[in-house]
Amino acid sequence: MKSRKNLTRFTYETTSFQGWRMNISRAGSTFTKYFSDKKYGSERKALKAAEAALEEIKDTVDSSRKVNGKLSKTTLSKIKKLLKEA
């Protein structure tokens, strides 16, 4: 599978990690999470989990209040909680 916007596929033979990396930057903040094939059971399941987390973060950021052009502390804590649960 090919990488997509905000999602990068890692399949290097020399590393033990195989999976997807979600990376998104919005309003001065960057959020990164790795989705392992091993944890989710397959490449497709890891991709679906990464896509779901990405959409949830985008929705949260789009509907959030910004303070001086940056995300509020409440929004940042919501997104961090979402990433832990994903």
Secondary structure, DSSP 4 states (H G I P E B T S, - for coil): ---BTTEEEE--TTSS--EEEEEEEETTEEEEEEEEHHHHSSHHHHHHHHHHHHHHHHHHHHTS-EETTEE-HHHHHHHHHHHHH-
